[in-house]
């Protein structure tokens, strides 16, 4: 049992970080409910429940991937560093866009985050593990979110 925890030590740390990102992001999104309810949104908007479903999938996919990579010895410093940057950018975007109500600042941050998410997905795919293509959900979702952010900024 001790070997299991040693083998997956960085996997547990990665999962804890992903949970922290999810919780902090959720706190900032809820703090910005008043702001977001007052902005004009495009007529072709994604239904609210889709956001929670997709973000949950993204967090689960990455938690499982990082945990699995930890056990297989595939979780290198570069992957951890880029994952850390993505998590911090996710939290920062939630803070700036929702809690602070700054849609332009949110656009800047999400564009940077989409770049790093693309790089992260590419690094994961290069590991050649089964189902790692699911990690492309994250940058694809950020591309959509960038378009939605831009639309809100233009309309308001």
PyMOL commands that set and color helices and strands:
alter all, ss='L'
color gray80, all
select helices_A, chain A and resi 2-7+9-31+33-38+48-72+77-99+103-126+132-155
alter helices_A, ss='H'
color red, helices_A
deselect
rebuild
show_as cartoon
